[in-house]
Each structure stands twice: as C-alpha cells, then as structure tokens.
C-alpha cells in the first residue's frame, strides 16, 4: 500500500499539475474534450464526475442559494464547456462565493479527500503489479503515476507494463526498482503526451515542486 508519508507530496504534485498556485475554491474550465467546470485541488469535474456535481449542489444549498438558481447553475456546468464559463456574471459570483465560504471550503476539502482515496487505491494496484515481478516503485515515480491516474483514471495499461509486458512500444522496467527514467519513457510514449509535449514538461515541473515533501527528499 501507499506509505502515508508520501501523501503530502502526492497532494502537492496534483495541486501543482492541476491549478498551480490558483485557489481550489472556485470554478475553472479546462476547455478540453468532455470537461465541464472543475474545482478543488483534484479538479473534480462537474460534467464527468458525479461526486463533483453532488458536492457543488451541496455547496450551493449550504450557502442558501435559491433552488432555481442552483438547478440552473448545475445544468449549465453538467456538460462539456469547450468555450469556458457558461454562467452569467451574477451566477459566477454566486457559485464562487459559495465555494469560498467556510462551509464551501469544508465540502471541497472533503471531496478532495475522497478523490485522494481513489488515486491512492489505484496506486496500490500499481504497487501490486510491480511486486508481481519482484520490483518496487521509487516514491518519485509514484508522484508521476498519481498525476497520470488523476488525469486519465484506472491505469490498466500501465499496470500491464509494470507487470512485465511491452506497452505503447515501451519495454517494461528491468532491475529491482521502477525508476524515474522508466516512467518518463512510458508516459512520453502515450498518445496524449506525444500530442501535447508541453504538458509533459508541466508534469515534470509539478513533480519537482512536490518532491521535497517526500520522505528523505529524493532528488529529481
């Protein structure tokens, strides 16, 4: 299982990758694919994530938002938003104020904790896949995998690679430890990063920003 001592670094790496130094307590828009509105450190997406929709509704209700306004806001952001914010200026202020309120922050933090548990559960499957071929995973590599899982979901192909099969044209790791060089080669071979190489550089920067929080602070 993931060592609890690694969790602060995982959270910081995800925060840097998703929102940098921006506030998690407001809506943001990736404007990519099926993305709707997102909030929280883990950027729970209101179009594709039921938990994010439920939390946003609770935040609005806790803030005393009129039911018709809450329904209008949820309907607007529970769909792909390729053009960005679909809300009126008034509704934008209403929802962001609700998210930034003490009760809203508590709700967002709880959602982030739930999403962290999802990520760490998937990391556990990666650790098990590597263990099946008598390998361990460097803590820095866990940060890369956490970012990848938060972006793409269940790491089925990655686990097959960790368990010893060639995937996306990359041979599986050899030696006792899955290294930073191993995971970078695997991730860069994926279609997403071949199409968006700058996003891989951003991932590297996000890991570097968090690595000091790892036990014994490995160098990247």
Phi, psi and omega per residue, in radians:
X1 nan 2.772 3.120
X2 -1.131 2.258 3.086
X3 -1.139 2.261 -3.133
X4 -1.041 -0.424 3.134
X5 -1.171 -0.309 -3.134
X6 -1.510 -0.280 -3.006
X7 -1.051 -0.739 3.111
X8 -1.023 -0.675 3.122
X9 -1.195 -0.667 3.097
X10 -1.071 -0.809 -3.137
X11 -1.084 -0.743 -3.126
X12 -1.177 -0.711 3.121
X13 -1.090 -0.758 3.126
X14 -1.136 -0.733 3.114
X15 -1.029 -0.838 -3.126
X16 -1.099 -0.697 -3.118
X17 -1.210 -0.633 -3.053
X18 -1.522 -0.821 -3.017
X19 -2.325 -0.029 -3.123
X20 1.063 -2.211 -3.134
X21 -1.711 0.181 3.116
X22 -1.279 2.861 3.134
X23 -1.331 2.404 3.035
X24 -1.392 -0.105 -3.019
X25 -1.760 0.827 3.029
X26 -2.795 2.831 3.130
X27 -1.376 2.474 3.007
X28 -2.353 2.931 -3.000
X29 -2.392 2.070 3.125
X30 -1.318 -0.479 -3.137
X31 1.048 0.592 -3.140
X32 -2.243 2.381 3.022
X33 0.911 -2.191 -3.089
X34 -1.624 0.194 -3.074
X35 -1.126 2.375 3.009
X36 -1.801 -2.227 3.029
X37 -1.652 2.595 -3.129
X38 -2.292 2.685 3.061
X39 -2.720 2.896 -3.096
X40 1.531 2.861 3.091
X41 -1.034 -0.665 -3.101
X42 -1.524 0.028 3.113
X43 0.894 1.021 3.011
X44 -1.009 2.217 -2.998
X45 -1.737 2.157 -3.046
X46 -1.235 -0.262 3.103
X47 -1.514 -0.716 -2.999
X48 -1.876 -0.120 -3.040
X49 -2.120 1.942 -3.132
X50 -1.047 -0.685 -3.138
X51 -1.042 -0.751 -3.139
X52 -1.092 -0.719 3.114
X53 -1.116 -0.777 -3.128
X54 -1.109 -0.711 -3.140
X55 -1.171 -0.738 3.138
X56 -1.090 -0.714 3.095
X57 -1.083 -0.754 3.119
X58 -1.093 -0.732 3.118
X59 -1.034 -0.781 -3.141
X60 -1.152 -0.738 3.127
X61 -1.134 -0.749 3.127
X62 -1.090 -0.515 -3.136
X63 -1.473 0.012 3.132
X64 1.369 0.404 3.134
X65 -1.158 2.332 3.089
X66 -0.981 2.457 -3.079
X67 -0.957 -0.686 -3.120
X68 -1.168 -0.633 3.112
X69 -1.198 -0.733 3.120
X70 -1.076 -0.762 3.124
X71 -1.111 -0.716 3.134
X72 -1.102 -0.775 -3.121
X73 -1.133 -0.816 3.141
X74 -1.061 -0.731 -3.139
X75 -1.095 -0.660 -3.084
X76 -1.210 -0.603 -3.055
X77 -1.778 -0.040 3.108
X78 -1.588 0.821 3.113
X79 -2.782 2.917 3.080
X80 -1.081 2.422 -3.122
X81 -2.177 1.174 -3.077
X82 -1.155 -0.344 3.138
X83 -1.708 0.107 3.136
X84 1.627 -2.616 -2.994
X85 -1.076 2.054 3.121
X86 -1.611 -0.027 -3.041
X87 -1.503 2.696 3.017
X88 -1.205 2.796 3.077
X89 -0.959 -0.670 -3.122
X90 -1.161 -0.784 3.130
X91 -1.186 -0.596 3.099
X92 -1.074 -0.803 3.115
X93 -1.111 -0.743 -3.109
X94 -1.032 -0.878 -3.056
X95 -1.245 -0.669 -3.140
X96 -1.205 -0.634 3.058
X97 -1.119 -0.681 3.121
X98 -1.140 -0.742 3.135
X99 -1.142 -0.598 -3.087
X100 -1.497 -0.116 3.120
X101 -1.226 2.809 3.115
X102 -0.951 -0.773 3.131
X103 -1.165 -0.698 3.125
X104 -1.099 -0.755 3.117
X105 -1.060 -0.720 3.121
X106 -1.084 -0.729 3.124
X107 -1.139 -0.736 3.131
X108 -1.136 -0.754 3.128
X109 -1.067 -0.668 3.108
X110 -1.166 -0.701 3.077
X111 -1.066 -0.761 3.127
X112 -1.068 -0.668 3.106
X113 -1.111 -0.708 3.106
X114 -1.106 -0.759 -3.138
X115 -1.211 -0.579 3.046
X116 -1.064 -0.730 3.133
X117 -1.109 -0.612 3.076
X118 -1.119 -0.804 -3.131
X119 -1.097 -0.817 -3.100
X120 -1.166 -0.556 3.069
X121 -1.098 -0.708 3.093
X122 -1.212 -0.637 3.070
X123 -1.064 -0.643 3.105
X124 -1.041 -0.655 3.126
X125 -1.183 -0.584 3.101
X126 -1.199 -0.738 3.095
X127 -1.053 -0.722 3.119
X128 -1.169 -0.686 3.128
X129 -1.090 -0.764 3.113
X130 -1.149 -0.703 -3.135
X131 -1.105 -0.469 -3.122
X132 -1.150 -0.329 3.062
X133 -2.044 0.441 3.044
X134 1.082 0.704 3.081
X135 -2.128 2.662 2.969
X136 -1.940 2.916 -3.099
X137 -1.993 2.161 3.091
X138 -0.995 2.446 3.134
X139 -0.973 -0.593 3.093
X140 -1.099 -0.659 3.115
X141 -1.126 -0.628 3.092
X142 -1.049 -0.595 3.100
X143 -1.138 -0.789 3.093
X144 -1.039 -0.789 -3.110
X145 -1.133 -0.682 3.114
X146 -1.047 -0.750 3.119
X147 -1.117 -0.743 -3.139
X148 -1.115 -0.772 3.119
X149 -1.111 -0.751 3.138
X150 -1.108 -0.505 3.127
X151 -1.422 -0.693 -2.886
X152 -2.101 -0.215 3.135
X153 1.653 -2.697 -3.039
X154 -0.947 2.205 -3.031
X155 -1.534 1.027 -3.055
X156 -1.036 -0.902 -3.109
X157 -1.172 -0.698 3.101
X158 -1.038 -0.736 3.139
X159 -1.135 -0.629 3.095
X160 -1.139 -0.676 3.095
X161 -1.134 -0.795 3.133
X162 -1.114 -0.497 -3.127
X163 -1.479 0.020 2.970
X164 2.026 0.160 3.122
X165 -1.871 2.653 3.061
X166 -1.310 2.217 3.141
X167 -2.333 2.617 -3.097
X168 0.758 0.609 3.101
X169 1.349 0.175 -3.086
X170 -1.996 2.208 3.099
X171 -1.156 2.606 -3.121
X172 -1.185 2.807 3.130
X173 -1.079 2.607 3.010
X174 -2.119 2.808 -3.096
X175 1.629 3.078 -3.016
X176 -1.357 -0.349 -3.033
X177 -2.271 2.298 2.998
X178 -1.284 2.087 -2.968
X179 -1.754 2.949 3.054
X180 -1.000 -0.736 3.126
X181 -1.101 -0.679 3.100
X182 -1.035 -0.921 -3.048
X183 -1.201 -0.593 3.110
X184 -1.142 -0.701 3.099
X185 -1.090 -0.754 3.139
X186 -1.113 -0.859 -3.066
X187 -1.137 -0.715 -3.117
X188 -1.169 -0.357 3.109
X189 -1.408 -0.240 3.126
X190 -1.262 2.576 -3.060
X191 -0.971 -0.713 -3.079
X192 -1.004 -0.827 -3.082
X193 -1.385 -0.402 3.012
X194 -1.194 -0.574 3.103
X195 -1.443 -0.467 -3.080
X196 -2.272 1.180 -3.064
X197 -1.074 -0.509 3.124
X198 -1.145 -0.532 3.117
X199 -1.188 -0.495 3.068
X200 -1.231 -0.690 3.068
X201 -1.050 -0.702 3.098
X202 -1.108 -0.681 3.082
X203 -1.083 -0.772 3.109
X204 -1.039 -0.755 3.130
X205 -1.110 -0.653 -3.139
X206 -1.168 -0.703 3.076
X207 -1.125 -0.766 3.139
X208 -1.059 -0.629 -3.141
X209 -1.195 -0.393 -3.060
X210 -1.829 -0.241 -2.955
X211 -1.123 -0.492 3.115
X212 -1.136 -0.282 3.107
X213 -1.508 -0.132 3.122
X214 -1.300 2.660 3.055
X215 -0.994 2.296 -3.141
X216 1.157 0.113 3.006
X217 0.761 1.184 3.084
X218 -1.041 2.704 -3.120
X219 -1.650 2.390 3.036
X220 -2.056 nan nan
